[in-house]
Amino acid sequence: MVRTFIAIDLPEEMKDELSKIKDRLDLEGIKSVERDNFHITLKFLGEVREDEIEKIVKKLYEIDFEPFNLKVCGSGVFPSPKRARIVWIGVKGDLSRLVKIIEEKMAEIGFEREKRFHSHITVARVKRSDGEIKERINKFLREYKNINFGEIKIDNFRLKKSTNRRFVRSYGSKIRRSTLTKKGPVYETIQEFTSK
């Protein structure tokens, strides 16, 4: 079984900008996302069999979309400030069309449709909750409420996997090795899909 998801990887310059906020959340009990792992998840597929990946790739190749821009701005948490588990930076723009098509294509091969989509970039995961952590998160939310990191052009998305296996089958030329480390998961691109 392979843990897979569909995502947009961020440009290197945007990763650099987002990595600068790491020290704002640096506290035991809060795990910042590694720079290379910043992305926008479009759909989480979960654990799939390796023989299903070819079907997924085939369906994703059917998607036709025009390049578009997204604005990276604002901040928030899931599920709520009192019970924060995920700290994120917001994404504004019209991702809905692309997400809708992905949902339709994946439903055709048996994946359940998501009830709700909230575009964001996870920047930290909260491992425990106490007064100090809540205070640090609230301070971060106040500081970054109106932050604007700029715009990014979206002209591709990727099928990705997170695994501890050192060898993987190749479904295209654009592939990177991946393993789980003490710093957290390292993601691998199985296949990239570009705009028409």
Order of alpha helices (4+ residues) and beta strands (2+ residues): beta-alpha-beta-beta-alpha-beta-beta-alpha-beta-alpha-beta-beta-beta-beta-beta
